Amino acid sequence: MSTDQVLLARDVIARCGALGFAAAGVCRASPTTREAELRRWIAAGMHGEMDFLERYLPIMLDPARELPGVRSVIMVADLYSSRHEGPKSVPPPTDGPRGTIARYARGKDYHRVIKKRLHALADSFRPAHPGHKFRSFVDTAPVLEREYAARAGLGYAGKHTLLIHPRLGSFTLLGGIYTTLELDPPPEQPVATDHCGTCTRCIDACPTGAITPNHVDATRCISYLTIERTTAIDPAFHAAIGGWIYGCDICQDVCPHNSPRSSDPGQPMPEVRDDLRPRRDGFDLLDVLGWNEEARRVAFSTSAMKRANLAMMKRNALIALTNSILSSGDHDGALARRILAVSIDADEDEMVRVTASQCLARLG
């Protein structure tokens, strides 16, 4: 361990704190130790329609394929929600049925929020380290962020595969920088250890049975189904989706590490960043069914939800609306007639019409 490299790492971590990150750490950029596991997971088809995972797997396995000469990884985390605070500045619900969006997507687009500061961090080191390279990433790059975050002492992967920070819980967003700088983790940097033990709350609570210990079948996960899947959703999953129209928080909501009791009262919790605080917790489902592309663009203009296209959002809204109708028992009312209208609208996307027909079948 080099004293200079440790001092430099401490400087990096301090600058991350000054930029407002809730946690930061460094690690060496060695290839993944999970290659066999990842290949088995993909071979089993658990990645679903996320073909990019297979396409970019070689780059994910070895950072040197993304940045030749890379030596270290700087990892950071932002807190986007907290059991201590609860949602703030969320508009009151409308009179109609609403669909819920996952907590991480309720504030401004975290890709921009995090990456802007990562670029600033990299720029701050370039003058003193000419010739060295820095490449920032959030979760759109082919990087195994959670593995490097664990190596950098930011937590460990829970049974739901999400990173759990010992003090912050799992409501964190990750980003990082590949660099050719040599950084040695300082001795005081925490070492991630698994604290899930025999707990199975996330496994037991998952409505679709997507979670087994230490891996998730994405093809059954509500977040995948509502965000990544671009085709019709198997009706076998419709009831389990409930009111979710973008993502899902169930496995995190039941996690003991996200309870107020799980944090150390002697250490104050970092604040959720203002730009990541929730601006809305969902959408009126009838509004979504009436969207055109321009309405979707406006609704998602500063959001991370751009990933879901118009047809996907209408598909999700139809499923959530059907679940709302079934819970109310009003199978023949105006809401059911709205679904019927979608199913016979020749101008509507085919997947949306198929989903509407599936929903009508559920309504009987």
Residue frames as qw, qx, qy, qz and C-alpha x, y, z in Angstrom:
[[0.000, 0.889, 0.457, 0.000, 0.00, 0.00, 0.00],
 [0.439, 0.314, 0.005, 0.842, 1.44, 3.33, -1.10],
 [0.170, -0.535, -0.440, 0.701, 1.13, 6.29, 1.28],
 [0.068, 0.227, -0.267, -0.934, 0.78, 8.67, -1.67],
 [0.285, -0.211, -0.764, -0.540, -2.00, 6.58, -3.18],
 [0.289, -0.531, -0.748, 0.274, -3.84, 6.42, 0.16],
 [0.100, -0.462, -0.193, 0.860, -3.56, 10.20, 0.60],
 [0.167, 0.062, -0.502, -0.846, -4.85, 10.72, -2.92],
 [0.303, -0.381, -0.845, -0.220, -7.76, 8.38, -2.23],
 [0.214, -0.551, -0.574, 0.567, -8.61, 10.33, 0.92],
 [0.025, 0.323, -0.122, -0.938, -8.58, 13.52, -1.12],
 [0.236, -0.147, -0.737, -0.616, -10.91, 11.92, -3.69],
 [0.307, -0.498, -0.807, 0.081, -13.36, 10.81, -1.00],
 [0.155, -0.506, -0.342, 0.777, -13.28, 14.23, 0.68],
 [0.116, 0.172, -0.345, -0.915, -14.03, 15.96, -2.62],
 [0.275, -0.321, -0.830, -0.364, -16.96, 13.57, -3.17],
 [0.256, -0.571, -0.659, 0.416, -18.34, 14.63, 0.21],
 [0.067, -0.414, -0.035, 0.907, -17.89, 18.29, -0.69],
 [0.207, -0.001, -0.595, -0.777, -19.92, 17.66, -3.84],
 [0.603, -0.103, 0.181, -0.770, -22.80, 16.41, -1.73],
 [0.669, 0.052, -0.711, -0.210, -22.58, 12.66, -2.23],
 [0.749, -0.536, 0.082, -0.381, -23.96, 10.70, 0.71],
 [0.819, -0.373, 0.410, 0.150, -21.18, 8.10, 0.51],
 [0.554, 0.745, -0.365, -0.069, -18.00, 7.52, -1.48],
 [0.747, -0.438, 0.478, 0.145, -15.12, 5.05, -1.68],
 [0.399, 0.678, -0.546, -0.290, -12.43, 3.72, -4.00],
 [0.866, -0.142, 0.479, 0.012, -11.27, 0.31, -5.16],
 [0.212, -0.379, 0.719, 0.543, -9.01, -1.29, -7.70],
 [0.650, 0.422, -0.112, -0.622, -10.45, -1.82, -11.18],
 [0.168, -0.232, 0.946, 0.150, -9.82, -5.55, -11.38],
 [0.430, -0.086, -0.676, -0.592, -12.15, -7.72, -13.47],
 [0.719, -0.325, 0.065, -0.611, -15.34, -9.07, -11.94],
 [0.133, -0.259, 0.937, -0.192, -15.25, -12.19, -9.80],
 [0.580, 0.262, 0.585, -0.502, -18.81, -13.07, -10.89],
 [0.293, 0.366, -0.600, -0.648, -18.28, -13.99, -14.54],
 [0.121, -0.075, -0.982, -0.124, -19.54, -17.56, -14.23],
 [0.130, 0.472, 0.707, -0.511, -22.60, -16.44, -12.26],
 [0.301, 0.554, -0.037, -0.775, -23.46, -13.73, -14.81],
 [0.261, 0.252, -0.769, -0.526, -23.06, -16.10, -17.74],
 [0.028, -0.243, -0.965, 0.100, -25.35, -18.67, -16.08],
 [0.197, 0.540, 0.470, -0.670, -27.95, -15.97, -15.37],
 [0.341, 0.503, -0.313, -0.730, -27.95, -14.80, -19.00],
 [0.177, 0.126, -0.924, -0.315, -27.91, -18.35, -20.36],
 [0.061, 0.362, 0.884, -0.289, -31.02, -19.07, -18.29],
 [0.021, 0.545, 0.543, 0.638, -32.77, -16.15, -19.99],
 [0.322, -0.671, -0.543, 0.389, -33.34, -14.25, -16.75],
 [0.191, -0.303, 0.076, 0.930, -32.30, -10.99, -18.42],
 [0.418, 0.670, 0.536, -0.298, -35.44, -11.07, -20.58],
 [0.536, 0.780, 0.247, 0.210, -35.48, -8.47, -23.34],
 [0.213, -0.923, 0.254, 0.198, -32.39, -6.68, -21.96],
 [0.905, 0.347, 0.039, 0.243, -30.22, -7.89, -24.83],
 [0.207, 0.869, -0.314, 0.321, -27.69, -5.16, -24.13],
 [0.635, -0.620, 0.443, -0.128, -26.52, -7.15, -21.09],
 [0.903, 0.057, 0.372, 0.207, -25.41, -10.00, -23.33],
 [0.586, 0.751, 0.050, 0.302, -24.08, -7.67, -26.02],
 [0.078, 0.844, -0.338, 0.409, -21.91, -5.67, -23.63],
 [0.894, -0.446, -0.027, 0.005, -21.00, -8.50, -21.28],
 [0.799, 0.166, -0.145, 0.560, -17.27, -8.53, -22.23],
 [0.134, 0.607, -0.151, 0.769, -17.01, -4.83, -21.29],
 [0.637, -0.639, 0.012, -0.430, -18.88, -5.41, -18.05],
 [0.950, -0.213, -0.146, 0.175, -16.55, -8.25, -17.10],
 [0.695, -0.148, 0.005, 0.703, -13.36, -6.21, -17.49],
 [0.002, 0.919, 0.163, -0.359, -13.17, -2.40, -17.07],
 [0.350, -0.459, 0.483, 0.658, -9.99, -2.29, -19.16],
 [0.331, 0.360, 0.735, 0.469, -12.15, -2.94, -22.22],
 [0.029, 0.909, 0.416, 0.024, -14.04, 0.27, -21.46],
 [0.020, -0.973, 0.227, -0.035, -10.99, 2.37, -20.46],
 [0.857, 0.250, -0.285, 0.350, -7.58, 0.98, -21.45],
 [0.380, 0.368, -0.443, 0.724, -5.07, 1.43, -18.65],
 [0.537, -0.650, -0.078, -0.532, -7.74, 1.80, -15.96],
 [0.369, 0.230, -0.761, 0.482, -6.36, 1.21, -12.46],
 [0.001, -0.179, -0.698, 0.694, -9.01, 2.38, -10.03],
 [0.192, -0.585, -0.637, -0.464, -12.72, 3.00, -9.59],
 [0.069, -0.027, 0.407, -0.910, -14.22, 5.89, -7.63],
 [0.237, -0.470, -0.812, -0.250, -17.73, 5.01, -6.43],
 [0.139, -0.078, 0.289, -0.944, -20.35, 7.41, -5.08],
 [0.124, -0.488, -0.863, -0.050, -23.90, 7.16, -3.79],
 [0.216, -0.243, 0.011, -0.946, -26.76, 9.66, -3.59],
 [0.107, 0.297, 0.850, -0.421, -29.65, 9.22, -1.16],
 [0.182, -0.218, -0.490, -0.824, -32.99, 9.57, -2.93],
 [0.628, -0.508, -0.316, -0.498, -35.39, 8.57, -0.17],
 [0.159, 0.237, -0.765, 0.577, -35.40, 7.94, 3.55],
 [0.432, -0.504, -0.747, -0.036, -37.79, 6.34, 5.99],
 [0.306, -0.380, -0.415, 0.768, -36.97, 9.24, 8.32],
 [0.053, 0.214, -0.107, -0.969, -38.33, 11.85, 5.96],
 [0.440, 0.538, 0.701, -0.161, -41.08, 10.34, 3.87],
 [0.392, 0.485, 0.475, 0.621, -42.19, 11.94, 0.59],
 [0.096, -0.620, -0.216, 0.748, -42.18, 15.74, 0.40],
 [0.196, 0.498, -0.246, -0.808, -43.61, 18.19, -2.10],
 [0.122, 0.161, 0.921, 0.333, -45.75, 15.52, -3.73],
 [0.361, -0.116, -0.211, -0.901, -48.90, 16.94, -5.35],
 [0.557, 0.028, 0.624, -0.547, -52.17, 15.73, -3.83],
 [0.295, 0.139, 0.905, 0.274, -53.84, 12.81, -5.62],
 [0.318, -0.029, -0.378, -0.869, -56.44, 13.47, -8.30],
 [0.695, -0.017, 0.316, -0.645, -60.01, 12.28, -8.08],
 [0.865, 0.291, -0.298, -0.282, -59.39, 9.42, -10.50],
 [0.956, -0.227, 0.102, 0.157, -57.46, 6.16, -10.07],
 [0.059, 0.892, -0.444, -0.060, -53.70, 6.65, -9.86],
 [0.937, 0.167, -0.213, 0.219, -50.70, 4.61, -10.81],
 [0.544, -0.797, 0.198, 0.173, -47.62, 4.62, -8.58],
 [0.636, 0.652, -0.341, 0.232, -44.02, 5.22, -9.69],
 [0.821, -0.194, -0.317, 0.434, -40.92, 3.96, -7.89],
 [0.374, -0.860, -0.102, 0.331, -39.27, 6.35, -5.45],
 [0.543, -0.298, 0.327, 0.714, -36.04, 6.77, -7.41],
 [0.263, 0.373, 0.562, 0.690, -37.99, 8.20, -10.36],
 [0.120, -0.832, -0.535, 0.088, -39.99, 10.78, -8.37],
 [0.244, -0.783, 0.061, 0.569, -37.37, 13.51, -8.46],
 [0.379, 0.793, -0.320, -0.354, -35.27, 14.98, -11.24],
 [0.905, 0.349, -0.240, 0.032, -33.37, 12.72, -13.62],
 [0.693, -0.653, 0.261, 0.158, -30.66, 11.24, -11.40],
 [0.815, 0.253, 0.201, 0.480, -28.43, 10.51, -14.39],
 [0.276, 0.767, 0.019, 0.579, -27.96, 14.24, -14.89],
 [0.489, -0.839, 0.085, -0.222, -27.87, 15.04, -11.18],
 [0.838, -0.416, 0.258, 0.242, -25.06, 12.57, -10.50],
 [0.777, 0.309, 0.220, 0.502, -23.09, 12.82, -13.72],
 [0.145, 0.914, -0.007, 0.378, -22.75, 16.60, -13.56],
 [0.481, -0.809, 0.322, -0.101, -20.89, 16.30, -10.25],
 [0.894, -0.109, 0.329, 0.285, -18.84, 13.32, -11.43],
 [0.597, 0.635, 0.115, 0.476, -17.60, 15.40, -14.37],
 [0.129, -0.923, 0.168, -0.320, -16.77, 18.24, -11.96],
 [0.774, -0.541, 0.320, 0.072, -14.86, 15.78, -9.75],
 [0.847, 0.193, 0.271, 0.416, -12.85, 14.46, -12.69],
 [0.354, 0.819, 0.042, 0.449, -12.13, 17.98, -13.93],
 [0.398, -0.886, 0.192, -0.141, -10.79, 18.96, -10.51],
 [0.796, -0.393, 0.392, 0.239, -8.05, 16.32, -10.76],
 [0.777, 0.540, 0.176, 0.270, -6.97, 16.80, -14.36],
 [0.181, 0.929, -0.242, 0.215, -4.68, 19.83, -13.84],
 [0.419, -0.689, 0.579, -0.121, -2.60, 18.06, -11.17],
 [0.669, -0.106, 0.731, 0.084, -2.58, 14.72, -13.01],
 [0.485, 0.618, -0.304, -0.539, -1.98, 15.46, -16.69],
 [0.308, 0.345, -0.853, -0.241, -2.07, 12.42, -18.95],
 [0.162, 0.110, 0.932, -0.305, -4.42, 10.46, -16.69],
 [0.317, -0.227, -0.614, -0.686, -7.86, 9.49, -17.91],
 [0.266, 0.151, 0.677, -0.669, -11.25, 9.66, -16.21],
 [0.306, -0.187, -0.691, -0.627, -14.51, 8.16, -17.47],
 [0.370, -0.028, 0.513, -0.774, -17.71, 8.86, -15.55],
 [0.337, -0.182, -0.838, -0.388, -20.71, 6.52, -15.51],
 [0.562, -0.139, 0.393, -0.715, -24.10, 6.18, -13.93],
 [0.611, 0.004, 0.777, -0.150, -26.29, 3.15, -14.70],
 [0.717, 0.620, 0.056, -0.313, -26.56, 3.53, -18.46],
 [0.283, 0.681, -0.669, -0.090, -22.98, 2.32, -19.07],
 [0.907, 0.005, -0.416, -0.070, -21.91, -1.35, -19.15],
 [0.116, 0.489, -0.652, 0.567, -20.56, -1.37, -15.59],
 [0.627, -0.385, -0.675, 0.048, -21.22, -3.68, -12.64],
 [0.091, -0.688, 0.181, -0.697, -21.79, -0.73, -10.31],
 [0.758, -0.565, 0.033, -0.325, -22.96, -2.72, -7.32],
 [0.929, -0.050, -0.158, 0.332, -19.92, -4.98, -7.34],
 [0.461, 0.407, -0.201, 0.763, -17.55, -2.00, -7.40],
 [0.364, -0.677, 0.062, -0.636, -19.63, -0.17, -4.80],
 [0.900, -0.428, -0.075, -0.047, -19.28, -3.18, -2.51],
 [0.797, 0.136, -0.162, 0.566, -15.52, -3.28, -3.12],
 [0.192, 0.518, -0.123, 0.824, -15.38, 0.44, -2.31],
 [0.197, -0.144, -0.716, 0.654, -17.07, -0.11, 1.05],
 [0.326, -0.121, -0.082, -0.934, -20.44, 1.42, 0.15],
 [0.752, -0.067, 0.304, -0.581, -22.40, -1.65, 1.22],
 [0.236, -0.133, 0.952, 0.144, -23.21, -5.17, 0.10],
 [0.448, -0.040, -0.576, -0.682, -25.69, -6.81, -2.27],
 [0.554, -0.084, 0.571, -0.600, -28.78, -7.94, -0.39],
 [0.466, 0.159, 0.870, 0.037, -30.85, -10.97, -1.31],
 [0.483, 0.766, 0.368, -0.211, -32.82, -8.69, -3.66],
 [0.719, 0.266, 0.211, 0.606, -29.42, -7.89, -5.31],
 [0.069, 0.917, 0.059, 0.388, -29.70, -4.16, -4.51],
 [0.456, 0.291, -0.486, 0.686, -26.87, -2.50, -2.63],
 [0.545, -0.767, -0.329, -0.080, -27.52, -2.05, 1.09],
 [0.245, 0.574, -0.405, 0.668, -25.46, 0.59, 2.87],
 [0.433, -0.226, -0.766, 0.419, -25.11, -0.22, 6.60],
 [0.063, -0.371, -0.421, 0.825, -26.41, 3.22, 7.60],
 [0.269, 0.236, -0.217, -0.908, -28.23, 4.60, 4.56],
 [0.699, 0.287, 0.572, -0.319, -30.14, 1.46, 3.62],
 [0.537, 0.163, 0.694, 0.451, -30.88, 0.70, -0.02],
 [0.306, 0.879, 0.361, -0.063, -32.52, 3.92, -1.22],
 [0.290, -0.678, 0.341, 0.583, -29.33, 5.00, -2.96],
 [0.717, 0.696, 0.040, -0.026, -28.34, 5.78, -6.53],
 [0.733, -0.376, 0.332, 0.459, -24.85, 4.81, -7.68],
 [0.534, 0.838, -0.106, 0.036, -22.35, 6.44, -9.97],
 [0.768, -0.443, 0.259, 0.384, -18.63, 6.28, -10.48],
 [0.322, 0.863, -0.345, -0.178, -15.48, 7.10, -12.38],
 [0.937, 0.066, 0.086, 0.333, -13.00, 4.77, -14.03],
 [0.036, 0.960, -0.273, -0.042, -9.52, 6.29, -13.82],
 [0.805, 0.365, -0.356, 0.304, -5.94, 5.45, -14.68],
 [0.153, -0.708, 0.468, -0.507, -4.87, 6.94, -11.32],
 [0.567, -0.035, -0.787, 0.242, -3.56, 4.50, -8.73],
 [0.437, -0.539, 0.168, -0.700, -5.76, 4.75, -5.64],
 [0.391, -0.016, -0.879, 0.271, -5.33, 2.63, -2.54],
 [0.509, -0.675, -0.409, -0.345, -8.36, 2.43, -0.23],
 [0.060, -0.592, 0.510, -0.622, -7.50, 4.13, 3.07],
 [0.231, 0.002, -0.925, 0.301, -7.45, 1.84, 6.12],
 [0.252, 0.205, 0.549, -0.770, -10.54, 3.56, 7.55],
 [0.515, 0.109, -0.428, -0.734, -12.63, 2.77, 4.47],
 [0.738, -0.110, 0.495, -0.446, -15.31, 0.27, 5.54],
 [0.057, 0.168, -0.938, -0.297, -15.23, -3.32, 4.31],
 [0.665, -0.054, -0.179, -0.723, -18.61, -4.47, 3.05],
 [0.027, -0.052, 0.983, -0.173, -20.04, -7.46, 4.90],
 [0.418, -0.320, -0.656, -0.541, -23.40, -9.15, 4.40],
 [0.158, -0.050, 0.636, -0.753, -25.88, -8.35, 7.17],
 [0.631, -0.089, -0.358, -0.683, -28.97, -9.99, 5.66],
 [0.305, -0.229, 0.846, -0.372, -28.41, -13.18, 7.62],
 [0.157, 0.238, 0.957, 0.054, -31.45, -15.46, 7.57],
 [0.324, 0.506, 0.273, -0.751, -33.90, -12.64, 6.75],
 [0.260, 0.213, 0.805, 0.489, -36.14, -13.41, 3.76],
 [0.222, 0.623, 0.435, -0.611, -38.56, -10.47, 3.88],
 [0.254, 0.529, -0.367, -0.722, -37.81, -9.29, 0.35],
 [0.102, 0.063, -0.941, -0.316, -38.18, -12.82, -1.01],
 [0.072, 0.416, 0.868, -0.261, -41.46, -13.37, 0.82],
 [0.189, 0.643, 0.300, -0.679, -42.92, -9.98, -0.15],
 [0.049, 0.289, -0.582, -0.759, -42.19, -10.05, -3.88],
 [0.674, 0.280, 0.317, -0.606, -45.64, -10.42, -5.50],
 [0.753, 0.501, -0.295, -0.308, -44.31, -12.16, -8.61],
 [0.926, -0.257, 0.247, 0.123, -41.80, -14.50, -6.95],
 [0.576, 0.772, -0.217, 0.158, -38.93, -12.87, -8.83],
 [0.043, -0.759, 0.573, -0.306, -36.43, -13.05, -5.95],
 [0.945, -0.199, -0.232, 0.115, -34.51, -16.08, -4.80],
 [0.586, -0.719, 0.115, 0.355, -31.44, -15.75, -2.53],
 [0.375, -0.563, 0.394, 0.623, -28.89, -13.51, -4.28],
 [0.126, 0.000, 0.633, 0.764, -30.42, -13.36, -7.72],
 [0.443, 0.468, 0.338, -0.686, -33.49, -11.92, -9.38],
 [0.409, 0.329, 0.758, 0.388, -35.32, -13.37, -12.37],
 [0.038, 0.252, -0.076, -0.964, -35.81, -10.11, -14.25],
 [0.234, -0.188, -0.715, -0.632, -38.56, -11.61, -16.41],
 [0.389, -0.570, -0.724, 0.006, -40.76, -11.78, -13.30],
 [0.312, -0.329, -0.332, 0.827, -39.71, -8.48, -11.65],
 [0.164, 0.850, 0.479, -0.141, -42.28, -5.66, -11.68],
 [0.121, -0.779, 0.223, 0.574, -39.56, -3.09, -12.33],
 [0.249, -0.168, 0.765, 0.569, -38.43, -5.02, -15.40],
 [0.254, 0.513, 0.808, 0.137, -41.98, -5.66, -16.59],
 [0.096, 0.900, 0.377, -0.198, -43.00, -2.00, -16.40],
 [0.096, -0.866, 0.254, 0.420, -39.73, -0.36, -17.49],
 [0.198, -0.469, 0.746, 0.429, -37.65, -2.73, -19.63],
 [0.419, 0.271, 0.854, 0.144, -40.17, -5.03, -21.27],
 [0.157, 0.285, -0.263, -0.908, -41.33, -3.48, -24.55],
 [0.356, -0.138, -0.784, -0.490, -43.90, -6.14, -25.48],
 [0.662, -0.463, -0.206, -0.553, -47.17, -7.23, -23.89],
 [0.170, -0.402, 0.767, -0.470, -46.98, -8.49, -20.29],
 [0.343, -0.143, -0.924, -0.085, -48.17, -12.01, -19.53],
 [0.511, -0.540, -0.190, -0.641, -51.63, -11.69, -17.91],
 [0.783, -0.300, -0.506, 0.203, -50.41, -14.09, -15.21],
 [0.462, -0.071, -0.319, 0.824, -48.50, -11.10, -13.77],
 [0.081, -0.584, -0.275, -0.760, -51.24, -8.47, -14.13],
 [0.595, -0.718, -0.318, -0.172, -52.81, -8.88, -10.69],
 [0.750, -0.360, -0.168, 0.528, -49.40, -8.91, -8.96],
 [0.372, 0.346, 0.083, 0.857, -48.43, -5.61, -10.60],
 [0.193, -0.648, -0.551, 0.490, -51.14, -3.87, -8.60],
 [0.152, 0.952, 0.215, -0.154, -50.96, -0.09, -9.02],
 [0.453, -0.527, 0.382, 0.608, -47.33, 0.13, -10.14],
 [0.646, 0.740, 0.182, -0.041, -46.90, 1.79, -13.53],
 [0.490, 0.730, -0.382, 0.284, -43.15, 2.49, -13.39],
 [0.253, 0.417, -0.737, 0.469, -40.92, 0.37, -11.21],
 [0.766, -0.479, -0.393, -0.172, -41.59, -1.12, -7.79],
 [0.002, -0.644, 0.533, -0.549, -40.35, -0.54, -4.23],
 [0.854, -0.389, -0.141, -0.316, -41.84, -3.51, -2.40],
 [0.876, -0.017, -0.339, 0.343, -38.60, -5.39, -1.71],
 [0.317, 0.342, -0.323, 0.824, -37.05, -2.20, -0.32],
 [0.445, -0.534, -0.003, -0.719, -40.09, -1.14, 1.68],
 [0.894, -0.383, -0.162, -0.170, -40.05, -4.39, 3.67],
 [0.708, 0.287, -0.435, 0.477, -36.27, -4.39, 4.22],
 [0.598, -0.702, -0.284, 0.261, -35.31, -3.94, 7.91],
 [0.558, -0.145, 0.060, 0.815, -32.28, -1.90, 6.79],
 [0.042, 0.437, 0.304, 0.845, -34.65, 0.81, 5.53],
 [0.457, -0.729, -0.509, -0.029, -36.40, 1.10, 8.88],
 [0.074, -0.869, 0.194, -0.449, -35.72, 4.18, 11.05],
 [0.779, -0.578, 0.227, -0.080, -34.66, 1.75, 13.76],
 [0.935, 0.150, 0.061, 0.317, -31.84, 0.40, 11.60],
 [0.410, 0.713, -0.172, 0.543, -29.73, 3.56, 11.65],
 [0.561, -0.176, -0.464, 0.663, -27.31, 4.68, 14.31],
 [0.144, -0.919, -0.361, -0.067, -29.03, 7.47, 16.28],
 [0.513, -0.659, 0.080, 0.543, -25.61, 8.81, 17.20],
 [0.320, -0.138, 0.492, 0.798, -24.83, 9.64, 13.57],
 [0.422, 0.559, 0.191, -0.687, -27.06, 12.06, 11.68],
 [0.659, 0.367, 0.619, 0.220, -28.43, 10.75, 8.41],
 [0.179, -0.110, 0.372, 0.904, -27.47, 12.65, 5.24],
 [0.445, 0.501, 0.273, -0.690, -30.26, 14.70, 3.72],
 [0.605, 0.456, 0.605, 0.244, -31.94, 13.66, 0.50],
 [0.254, -0.087, 0.282, 0.921, -30.76, 16.06, -2.21],
 [0.346, 0.487, 0.256, -0.760, -33.30, 18.73, -3.13],
 [0.437, 0.408, -0.485, -0.638, -33.13, 17.77, -6.81],
 [0.300, 0.029, -0.945, -0.126, -33.87, 14.13, -5.96],
 [0.286, 0.175, 0.657, -0.675, -36.78, 14.88, -3.63],
 [0.256, 0.421, 0.851, 0.180, -40.11, 13.60, -4.94],
 [0.160, 0.113, -0.159, -0.968, -42.02, 15.94, -7.21],
 [0.751, -0.005, -0.138, -0.646, -44.84, 13.45, -7.79],
 [0.432, -0.264, 0.847, -0.159, -45.53, 9.88, -6.67],
 [0.438, 0.270, 0.848, 0.131, -47.67, 8.81, -9.61],
 [0.145, 0.057, -0.418, -0.895, -49.99, 9.71, -12.47],
 [0.646, 0.264, 0.342, -0.629, -53.72, 9.75, -13.04],
 [0.497, 0.008, 0.831, 0.248, -54.32, 6.58, -15.05],
 [0.476, 0.726, 0.496, -0.030, -56.96, 8.11, -17.31],
 [0.075, 0.910, -0.235, -0.335, -54.57, 10.95, -18.09],
 [0.340, -0.426, 0.762, 0.350, -51.90, 8.45, -19.15],
 [0.520, 0.347, 0.769, 0.135, -54.38, 6.65, -21.43],
 [0.347, 0.887, 0.291, -0.092, -55.09, 10.00, -23.08],
 [0.321, -0.687, 0.364, 0.541, -51.44, 10.91, -23.62],
 [0.769, 0.632, -0.042, 0.087, -49.92, 11.44, -27.03],
 [0.799, 0.122, -0.167, 0.565, -46.15, 11.50, -27.58],
 [0.136, 0.611, -0.130, 0.769, -45.91, 15.20, -26.81],
 [0.626, -0.652, 0.015, -0.428, -47.78, 14.76, -23.51],
 [0.940, -0.230, -0.105, 0.229, -45.44, 11.93, -22.52],
 [0.595, 0.372, -0.145, 0.698, -42.42, 14.03, -23.42],
 [0.163, -0.687, 0.106, -0.700, -43.64, 16.95, -21.30],
 [0.809, -0.539, -0.040, -0.233, -44.50, 14.69, -18.34],
 [0.920, -0.199, 0.030, 0.335, -41.02, 13.13, -18.43],
 [0.410, 0.853, -0.109, 0.303, -39.04, 16.22, -19.45],
 [0.024, -0.733, 0.557, -0.390, -36.90, 16.32, -16.29],
 [0.836, -0.303, 0.334, -0.312, -37.44, 12.74, -15.20],
 [0.186, -0.405, 0.879, 0.171, -35.55, 9.46, -15.38],
 [0.643, 0.265, 0.661, -0.282, -38.72, 7.84, -16.73],
 [0.424, 0.616, -0.350, -0.563, -37.88, 8.60, -20.37],
 [0.128, -0.264, 0.943, 0.158, -36.92, 4.93, -20.69],
 [0.364, 0.386, 0.833, -0.157, -40.58, 3.91, -20.95],
 [0.003, -0.081, -0.501, -0.862, -42.15, 4.79, -24.29],
 [0.477, -0.050, 0.028, -0.877, -45.76, 5.86, -24.82],
 [0.752, -0.056, -0.541, -0.371, -47.11, 2.39, -25.60],
 [0.500, -0.008, -0.764, 0.408, -45.40, 0.93, -22.52],
 [0.081, -0.017, 0.459, -0.884, -46.89, 3.58, -20.24],
 [0.636, -0.035, -0.157, -0.754, -50.38, 3.02, -21.64],
 [0.701, -0.005, -0.711, -0.060, -49.94, -0.74, -21.26],
 [0.310, -0.013, -0.711, 0.631, -48.94, -0.26, -17.62],
 [0.302, -0.030, 0.225, -0.926, -51.82, 2.15, -17.00],
 [0.701, -0.065, -0.442, -0.556, -54.34, -0.32, -18.41],
 [0.619, -0.070, -0.756, 0.202, -53.10, -3.06, -16.08],
 [0.132, -0.045, -0.563, 0.815, -53.17, -0.78, -13.04],
 [0.450, -0.047, -0.046, -0.890, -56.62, 0.56, -13.99],
 [0.713, -0.105, -0.615, -0.319, -57.97, -2.98, -14.30],
 [0.469, -0.100, -0.740, 0.472, -56.62, -3.85, -10.87],
 [0.117, 0.008, 0.325, -0.938, -58.31, -0.73, -9.50],
 [0.612, -0.077, -0.314, -0.721, -61.62, -1.72, -11.09],
 [0.679, -0.104, -0.727, -0.025, -61.38, -5.26, -9.73],
 [0.281, -0.073, -0.661, 0.692, -60.70, -3.96, -6.24],
 [0.288, 0.044, 0.179, -0.940, -63.75, -1.67, -6.43],
 [0.356, 0.281, 0.878, -0.151, -66.05, -4.28, -7.93],
 [0.433, 0.679, 0.160, -0.571, -67.42, -1.86, -10.55],
 [0.531, -0.063, 0.715, 0.451, -66.78, -4.08, -13.57],
 [0.347, 0.585, 0.650, 0.339, -69.33, -2.41, -15.85],
 [0.090, -0.865, -0.219, 0.443, -68.75, 1.28, -15.10],
 [0.364, 0.920, -0.095, -0.109, -67.16, 4.12, -17.02],
 [0.255, -0.698, 0.643, 0.183, -63.62, 2.92, -16.31],
 [0.630, 0.040, 0.763, 0.141, -64.28, -0.47, -17.88],
 [0.570, 0.751, 0.333, -0.023, -65.83, 1.25, -20.87],
 [0.061, 0.905, -0.364, -0.212, -62.66, 3.31, -21.22],
 [0.433, -0.369, 0.794, 0.215, -60.64, 0.09, -21.49],
 [0.633, 0.442, 0.635, 0.035, -63.11, -1.23, -24.08],
 [0.367, 0.913, 0.027, -0.173, -62.65, 1.95, -26.11],
 [0.147, -0.729, 0.620, 0.249, -58.88, 1.46, -26.13],
 [0.583, -0.073, 0.801, 0.113, -59.23, -2.16, -27.24],
 [0.564, 0.575, 0.578, 0.129, -61.14, -1.16, -30.41],
 [0.082, 0.914, -0.102, -0.385, -59.26, 2.04, -31.26],
 [0.864, 0.413, 0.143, 0.251, -57.67, 1.36, -34.64],
 [0.295, 0.852, -0.233, 0.364, -55.27, 4.26, -34.16],
 [0.590, -0.709, 0.360, -0.140, -53.88, 2.84, -30.93],
 [0.110, 0.560, -0.820, -0.036, -50.63, 0.86, -30.75],
 [0.751, -0.012, -0.600, -0.277, -51.19, -2.87, -31.26],
 [0.420, 0.018, -0.776, 0.471, -49.58, -3.83, -27.94],
 [0.217, -0.029, 0.392, -0.894, -51.83, -1.38, -26.13],
 [0.699, -0.005, -0.240, -0.674, -54.93, -2.85, -27.82],
 [0.676, 0.029, -0.736, 0.033, -53.79, -6.37, -26.96],
 [0.188, 0.026, -0.690, 0.699, -53.28, -5.36, -23.34],
 [0.447, -0.033, 0.141, -0.883, -56.73, -3.75, -23.25],
 [0.768, -0.010, -0.480, -0.423, -58.26, -6.99, -24.53],
 [0.526, 0.032, -0.775, 0.349, -56.37, -8.96, -21.87],
 [0.067, -0.035, 0.509, -0.858, -57.70, -6.59, -19.23],
 [0.630, -0.037, -0.134, -0.764, -61.28, -6.94, -20.49],
 [0.718, -0.007, -0.689, -0.102, -60.91, -10.72, -20.22],
 [0.293, 0.005, -0.722, 0.626, -59.92, -10.30, -16.57],
 [0.307, -0.001, 0.263, -0.915, -62.94, -8.12, -15.96],
 [0.305, 0.289, 0.902, -0.099, -65.19, -10.78, -17.47]]
